[in-house]
Amino acid sequence: MASNTSAGDEVWPELALAAWKDTYATLHLWTQIVGKIRLMQTPWLNHSWHVVLYVTPRGLTTSTIPYGNRGFQIDFDFIDHVLRISTSEGTRKEVQLYPRPVADFYAEVMRSLAELGLKIRINEMPNEISDAIPFSKDHVHGSYDHDYAERHWRILLQAERVLFKFRTGFIGKCSPVHFFWGSFDLAVTRFSGRKAPPFTPSGAVPNMPAEVELDAYSDAVSSAGFWPGGQGVDYPAFYSYASPAPDGFAMASVRPADAFWNKGLNQFNLPYDAVRTADDPDQALMEFLVSTYEAAANLGHWDRAALECPFGRPDIPRPVPNQTPGQPHPDR
């Protein structure tokens, strides 16, 4: 289903879930294929940070993937609508993005890798998706609307910008702003510095190994991000949750007024349209990020004085308390 307005006409474009749900389902699976290629080649990094994708000025990227003493990278380009596979030898293959079954896309991607001398095999079963079909057998999902794929990426581009600024106000352990292809969301996670209490993996997430879930939630965190909707939420939304959630978290007062506690998902949500139509979208989103984090940190008794700092500013080094610029390091 095509739209009448180009995504490039708006900074925060409209993205009704019902209008692009079929493209969303197909693109989700395409990103999983690419993500699993990175998964098979990259040493494990805490909290699955080694498998994520990153937002670029044209789409999403794996960043550099190791292959022996070579390197390669896979990029979704949502302006030209191609998937580019580039190697450290200067060779490249392009896979066009257009309506076609997941099985066909998968076959061409794997063939392109082989032609570049990259012999990689992946687990074909999608993760975190109910009623999943192996990639090579999926002739069900095959929608791709260029405009809506671009709209989604342009929202990620804006959300990443605000989430990155939010990240600069924290000097404790914090994730990059990155895109998880399993759940198809953009996220940033702050860590309290304390381990989470032991827990038993729920097993509720389809094709999610228990070891992955244990690694993901080994520490007490406050996590926020954007996802296009689903799981009973019929619109794109920003989210924020704490794990483990401290007592009283669900009842905390958060901003802006459109934010609410989603009991079914155990998280705060802010509808994307509330941000998109706000007088100052950046400010509305930042209020949500800050107020939900503060609720998690205050109720969870985080050492905020040791973990936080002023938001970063371009070309201005972060001032360090009790240090004078130009003063020698005490160990020198």
N, C-alpha and C positions, 0 to 999 in steps of 0.2 A: 504494500500500500504506500504509494508515494505521497509526499506532502507538497503544498503549493509554495512554501516559503523556504528559501535556502537557509541551511544551518549557519552559513557564514554571515548572514544578515544580523545575527544576534550574538551578544557576548554570552548570555545564559539562555540558550534556545529551549523551546518547548519540547518535551519528550513524554507524551502520553504513553503509558505502558501498553494499552490496548492497541495502539497504532503500530507498534513495532515488535510485538511479542514474538512473532515467528522469526524475524531477523535476529532478535535478542537470543533466542534459543539456539539458532545456528551459529551465531558469532561466539556464543559461550563455548560451544563444542570446538570451534576452530581455535580459540585461544587455549583450550585444554591440550590440543594436539601440540601446539607450539610450546606450551609450558612443560609438557611431559618430555619433550626433546631436551630442554634445559635440565630438567630433573635427572635424566639419565646420564648427563655428562658432568654435572657440577657437584663437588663434595658437599655433604650436608652442612648447612649452617643453621644455628639455633633458630627455632620458631619458623622453620621453612622459609627463611628469608632468601635462600639460594634459588628458589624456583619462581619467584615473582616476575612480573613484567613492570616496566616503567613508562610513564607518560613522556612523549616526545612532542616537538612542534608539528609533527605530522601524524602521530598515532601512538602506537605502543611498541616497545622493544624489549628483547631479552637481555640486552647488553651483551658483552663478550662471553661466549661459551667456550670452554676449553675442549680441545680434541687432540690428545697427545701433546705435541709441541706446537700445534696449530691453534688457531682460534676462528670462530665464526659468530655471526650475529643474525638474528631473525627479526625483521621489523614489519609490523602492520602499518601501512600507509593509507589513512582514511581520507586523503585528499585525492591521490591518484588511484586509490582502491586497488592496491597490489600488496602482496606479501613478498618482501625481499630477503633473500638469504645471501649474505656476503661473507667471504672468507678472507683470511689474512694474506692469502696469495694474490688477492685482487680479483678473484673470480666471483661471479654472481649469477643467481637465478631469480626469476620473478614468477610468481604465481598470481594470476588475476583473481580478484575478488568480485564475484558475481553470483547470481542465484544458481546453485547446484548442490547436489547431495553432499553430506559430510563425507561419505565414502569416496566420492570422486576427488574432493579437496585433499583428503588424507593421502590418497594414492599419488597425487601429483606432488605433494610436499615431500613424501618419502622418496619418490623417484628423483626429485630435484636434489635432495641431499646426497643420494647415491651417485648422481652424475658429478657432484662436486667432490667426490671421494670421501664423503661422510657416511660411514656405514653405522647406522644407529637403529635400534629397535626399541619400541616403547610398549608399555602396557596399554592395550587398546580400550580398556574399560574406563569410561568417564568417571570422575570423582564428584561426590557431593551432588549428584543428580539422581532423582528417582526414576525408576524404569529405564535405566541407561541401556544403550545399545552400543556394542563395540564399534569403533570408528569405521572399520572396513566394511561393516554390514549395515551402516546407517544410511538408508535411502529415504528416511522419513523427514529429516530436517534438511531443508535446502533453500531457505528464503534468505535474500540479502537485498535490502533496500539501501542504496548508496546514501541517500539523504539522512536516514535515521542512524545509520552507522556513524556518519560524520557528526550528527547531533550529539550522540552519546560521547564520542571522543572529545568534542568541544566542551562538554560539561566536565569531563575528567580534567581537561586542561585548566579550567577555571578553579575547580575544586582543589586540584593539586597545588595551585598557586597559594590559596588561602591556607590549606593544610600545612604547607611548607612553612609559611610565616608562623603559624601556630606552633610548629615544631621548634622554631628557634627560641621560644621562651622556656625551654626545658634543657637542663644540662645533665640530668640523670640519664640512665640508659633509655634510649628511644629508637624505635625503628625508623628506617627511611619512610617516605611516602611512596607506597608501592601498590601494585594491582595484583590481587589474588585471583588467579584464573579458576580455582576450584569453586569459590563462592561468587566470583564475578563482581568484586567490589574493590574500591580504592580505600586504603586504610593507612592510618598512622597510630602507633601504640606507644604510650608512655609507661614506664615501669617504676614501681614504688621503691625498688631496692630490696624487697623481701620476697622470699619464696612463698608460693601459694600452698595452702594446706593440701595434703594428699587427697586425691579423688579417684573415683573409678570412671573411666571413659563411658559415656552414655550409650555409644553404639547407635545413636539416633541418626547420625549423618551417613548417608549411603556411601559405601566404598571409601570409608575413612579409617585407615589403620589406627589401632589404639595407640601405638607408639607415636604417631604424628600428633594426636590429640593431647597426649601427655606432655610432649615437647612444647606444643603451642601454649599450654596454660600452666607451665611449671612455675611461673612467677605471677605476683599480684600486679594487675595492669589496669589501665584506663585506655580504651581503644575507641577511635572514632573514624568515620569515613562516609563514603557515598556508595549507594548501590541502586540499580534501576527499578527495584521492586520485586515482589514475589512473596511467597510464604504468607499469603493472606493480606499483604499490603499491595494494593492495586495501583500504585503510583511510585515514581522514583522518590527517594528520601535520603536524608543524611541520618546517621545513627551514632549513638554513643553508649557504650556499656562498660561496666567494671567487672572484672573477674579476679577473685570472687567478689560478688557485690556486697558491700558493707551494709549493716543494718540501717534501715531508713532510706536507702538509696532511691528506691522507687517513689518515695514520697517527697523527694527533694524538689525545691523550687528552682526551675531552670528557665532560661530565656532562649529566644523570644517567646511571645505569647502562643504561637502556633506549635511549639514543641510539646510533646506529650510522652507519657510512659506507655510503652507497648508491652502489655502483660504477657502476650503470647510469645514474644521474642526476647523478653527480659532485657529491654534496652529502651533508651529514649530515642524518639524519632522526630525529625523535623521535615515535613514535606518539602520536596524540592521546589514546588511552585511557590511556597511561602518565601523562599530565598529569591527565586527568579523574579518575582513581582515586587519585592521590597524596594523601598526608595534607595537603599544602599545594600545590595546583596552581600558584599564582602563583610559589612558590619553585622548583618543578620546572622550569617554563618559563623563568624568569629564569636559572637555572643553565645551561640549554641555550644561551640567547642569549649570555650572557657568555662561557662557555667556548669556544664555537665562534668568536665574534668574536676572543677573545684568541689563539686558535690562528692565525687568519688574520693578525692584526696582528703578532704576535711573529715568525712565520715569514716574513711579508712585509716585516719591518723598518719598520713604520709608526712615525712619531714620536708615540708614545702620550702622552707628557707634554704635547705641544702640542695634542693632539686630544681629550683626555678631561677630564671633570670629575665631581664627585660627582653622584649622581642628584638631580634636582630635588625640592623639597618644597613643598607648597601654601603660598602666601602668604609665602614666604621668598626674597628675591632671591638670585641666584647670587653668591657672594662672588668678587670679582675680585682675583687676587694683585697685590700692590704698589699697590693703590688703597685709599684711606681714604674711607669714606662721608662725603659732604659736601665732599670736596676738589674744588676747581675743576678742570675739564678743562684739560690743559696748553695747549690752543690758545685758551683764553678768558682 
